[in-house]
Amino acid sequence: YTEEETVTSDFILQEKPDVVVQVIDAQNFTRNLFVTIQLIELGAPLILAINMADLAKTEGNSFDLKELSKLLDVPVVEINAKTGVNVDKLKEVILKKSFSKKTSIIKLTYGTEIDDELTKLDTFISQKETSTKKERRWLCLKLLEGDYRADQELNKKPYYLELKKIVQKSIEHLERIFGKDIGSILTSTRYGFINGLCKTVVKKESNQNNRILSNSFDKIAMHKIWGVPLFLFTTWLLFQITFKVSEPLMGLIG
């Protein structure tokens, strides 16, 4: 939906690059993997570059990169962009990948109900268009999500109205079964896969004392009652420091 998402997906689908390198922030590993799953579904010839793993390790998180590579069926390289560690190794992997053209064979399963609806859409489109199975599946997912560009891409086709009815019927059917909107359904499924993946490849060794202190603070800061006055007090305090405390210092500098 955002400009950078549009540019990325259009480039991968239309320009068909030899290699796509996704740089993953190891400190936000789970959130970054959401993009990884979509790139795999998009059929991108993907390489994962895990950056800032050293900072993640100071927080007690370590990664089994061999297992991650095996489970996602993509090359994975740990790098440090700041110091340049393993950047040459990444270049070697990029060069090797550029000749292979291999993409991940992983296929994310969304459950019987969703997969059945995706199959219906795929069957219909395959009778009308010549495209790869991965391209069709990506298009079907985007149509279910209500993606504007996917809809615009097909609205000039002679079968558009017929397809639109099938898509709408599928969305209504799934939302009735799951009791929530289709975007939330697909997002929950992707994060379910990611959480299962993280349990296998991420090892947490956080300091117990720090965790207890952090959880105790979170209980207060995120509390539905006490969190509000704490937020207001913190905001007021910041303003006081910004204007009251800084005023004599600014005068002194002046």
VEXTORBA-739672 format. One record per residue (C-alpha): residue number from 1; residue in one letter; x, y, z. Coordinates in steps of 0.001 Angstrom, whole numbers, m for minus. Layout:
NUM A X Y Z
...
//
This chain:
1 Y 0 0 0
2 T 2883 2401 661
3 E 5089 3866 m2067
4 E 8129 1739 m1171
5 E 6003 m1446 m1144
6 T 4625 m555 m4563
7 V 8077 123 m6030
8 T 9483 m3109 m4567
9 S 6736 m5463 m5723
10 D 6482 m3846 m9168
11 F 10242 m4122 m9688
12 I 10362 m7795 m8683
13 L 7348 m8739 m10812
14 Q 8112 m6654 m13896
15 E 11908 m6355 m14021
16 K 12554 m9901 m12732
17 P 15920 m9196 m11006
18 D 18616 m11893 m10850
19 V 18942 m11530 m7072
20 V 17026 m9833 m4262
21 V 18947 m9226 m1032
22 Q 16819 m8528 2016
23 V 18801 m6969 4849
24 I 17207 m8095 8118
25 D 17660 m6182 11358
26 A 18375 m8971 13859
27 Q 16938 m6826 16658
28 N 13565 m6802 14874
29 F 13841 m10318 13515
30 T 10175 m11372 13695
31 R 8836 m8188 12127
32 N 11381 m8349 9281
33 L 10460 m11971 8493
34 F 6956 m10804 7560
35 V 8513 m9154 4484
36 T 10617 m12293 3878
37 I 7508 m14465 3630
38 Q 5940 m12097 1121
39 L 9126 m11971 m968
40 I 9171 m15776 m1070
41 E 5496 m15819 m2092
42 L 6340 m13232 m4746
43 G 8838 m15686 m6235
44 A 11895 m13487 m5649
45 P 15381 m15099 m5987
46 L 16077 m14222 m2375
47 I 19151 m13937 m142
48 L 18862 m12988 3535
49 A 21569 m10787 5050
50 I 21208 m10842 8859
51 N 22582 m7522 10106
52 M 23329 m6366 13685
53 A 23261 m9911 15083
54 D 25956 m8835 17539
55 L 23568 m6303 19117
56 A 20823 m8929 19254
57 K 23225 m11261 21074
58 T 23822 m8624 23776
59 E 20058 m8805 24369
60 G 20324 m12586 24761
61 N 19150 m13624 21287
62 S 21199 m15961 19076
63 F 20236 m17444 15700
64 D 20608 m20840 14062
65 L 21203 m19489 10557
66 K 21797 m22917 8983
67 E 18379 m24057 10173
68 L 16807 m20787 8986
69 S 18329 m21280 5540
70 K 17078 m24863 5449
71 L 13535 m24038 6557
72 L 13100 m21089 4166
73 D 15141 m22671 1351
74 V 17151 m19455 785
75 P 20842 m18567 1385
76 V 21413 m16762 4710
77 V 24532 m14724 5544
78 E 25287 m12962 8823
79 I 26887 m9571 8179
80 N 27840 m6402 10009
81 A 27229 m3493 7662
82 K 28916 m1064 10051
83 T 32264 m2922 10291
84 G 32075 m4742 6944
85 V 32345 m8217 8496
86 N 31220 m10931 6017
87 V 30264 m8373 3332
88 D 32727 m10049 938
89 K 31103 m13393 1722
90 L 27711 m11867 925
91 K 29049 m10677 m2441
92 E 30193 m14223 m3234
93 V 26751 m15602 m2383
94 I 25108 m12905 m4547
95 L 27340 m13809 m7504
96 K 26610 m17517 m7110
97 K 22872 m16881 m6745
98 S 22783 m14682 m9864
99 F 23730 m17687 m12008
100 S 21368 m20204 m10408
101 K 18016 m18319 m10721
102 K 16695 m20679 m8027
103 T 13788 m19516 m5910
104 S 12477 m20951 m2653
105 I 10196 m23965 m2986
106 I 8505 m23119 319
107 K 4759 m22710 m26
108 L 2970 m21129 2920
109 T m221 m22998 3796
110 Y m3057 m20749 4934
111 G m5364 m23522 6066
112 T m7985 m25571 4235
113 E m10612 m22820 3903
114 I m8259 m20125 2572
115 D m6329 m22517 327
116 D m9613 m23732 m1191
117 E m10588 m20161 m2090
118 L m7110 m19442 m3493
119 T m7402 m22576 m5642
120 K m10775 m21389 m7024
121 L m9267 m18035 m8020
122 D m6128 m19664 m9405
123 T m8167 m22086 m11520
124 F m10238 m19248 m12973
125 I m7244 m17015 m13789
126 S m5188 m19902 m15242
127 Q m7946 m20442 m17822
128 K m7730 m16798 m18878
129 E m4044 m15878 m18528
130 T m621 m17413 m19222
131 S 1544 m16983 m16117
132 T 3542 m19028 m13616
133 K 1843 m20678 m10657
134 K 3730 m18423 m8195
135 E 2671 m15295 m10070
136 R m953 m16424 m10062
137 R m872 m17328 m6371
138 W 587 m13918 m5501
139 L m2101 m12222 m7586
140 C m4822 m14305 m5905
141 L m3521 m13352 m2443
142 K m3460 m9675 m3403
143 L m7020 m9879 m4759
144 L m8213 m11445 m1500
145 E m6436 m8703 470
146 G m8241 m6086 m1600
147 D m5001 m4739 m3063
148 Y m5842 m1703 m5198
149 R m3060 m2231 m7758
150 A m3960 m5882 m8322
151 D m7538 m4801 m8921
152 Q m6429 m2028 m11304
153 E m4231 m4484 m13191
154 L m7230 m6664 m14012
155 N m10042 m4117 m14423
156 K m9431 m3809 m18183
157 K m9677 m7552 m18735
158 P m12866 m8888 m20375
159 Y m13371 m11321 m17489
160 Y m12890 m8671 m14756
161 L m16505 m8490 m13552
162 E m16806 m12259 m13334
163 L m13537 m12492 m11394
164 K m14626 m9639 m9094
165 K m17743 m11572 m8121
166 I m15724 m14713 m7335
167 V m13251 m12682 m5220
168 Q m16017 m10947 m3294
169 K m17801 m14235 m2665
170 S m14540 m15787 m1366
171 I m13880 m12830 943
172 E m17402 m12910 2392
173 H m17156 m16688 2906
174 L m13813 m16459 4746
175 E m14819 m13480 6889
176 R m17989 m15311 7909
177 I m15985 m18425 8927
178 F m13194 m16603 10808
179 G m15249 m13707 12181
180 K m12736 m11007 11175
181 D m11630 m9077 8109
182 I m9623 m10844 5411
183 G m6491 m8719 5962
184 S m6325 m9794 9608
185 I m6903 m13439 8650
186 L m3952 m13542 6218
187 T m1692 m11516 8522
188 S m2433 m13825 11467
189 T m1574 m16872 9348
190 R 1738 m15379 8212
191 Y 2713 m14410 11749
192 G 1698 m17869 12961
193 F 4200 m19385 10534
194 I 6853 m16823 11554
195 N 6369 m17468 15273
196 G 6777 m21201 14704
197 L 9909 m20516 12663
198 C 11366 m18273 15379
199 K 10847 m20941 18041
200 T 13132 m23183 16004
201 V 15866 m20738 14931
202 V 15968 m18119 17726
203 K 17483 m19016 21085
204 K 16725 m16613 23905
205 E 19152 m16289 26795
206 S 17952 m13047 28341
207 N 19157 m11968 31769
208 Q 16461 m13042 34218
209 N 16810 m9937 36419
210 N 16543 m7559 33462
211 R 13506 m9439 32186
212 I 11736 m9227 35566
213 L 12491 m5491 35841
214 S 11324 m4874 32259
215 N 8107 m6865 32753
216 S 7371 m5021 36008
217 F 7767 m1645 34304
218 D 5644 m2777 31343
219 K 2802 m3786 33668
220 I 2636 m196 34926
221 A 3467 1693 31714
222 M 1036 m352 29575
223 H m1710 m573 32224
224 K m5092 582 30905
225 I m5581 2882 33936
226 W m2157 3817 35353
227 G m536 3970 31920
228 V m2478 7116 30939
229 P m1455 9377 33877
230 L 2113 8058 33595
231 F 2163 9021 29916
232 L 756 12485 30648
233 F 3246 13058 33479
234 T 6162 11947 31269
235 T 5016 14291 28481
236 W 4648 17205 30952
237 L 8086 16464 32419
238 L 9695 16487 28958
239 F 8156 19870 28186
240 Q 9344 21250 31519
241 I 12882 20031 30880
242 T 12829 21348 27320
243 F 11667 24878 28176
244 K 12303 25552 31883
245 V 15654 23808 32343
246 S 17052 24809 28957
247 E 16049 28502 29254
248 P 18866 29600 31631
249 L 21367 27535 29647
250 M 20268 29217 26413
251 G 20583 32622 28125
252 L 24070 31729 29321
253 I 25111 30651 25821
254 G 23560 33837 24395
//
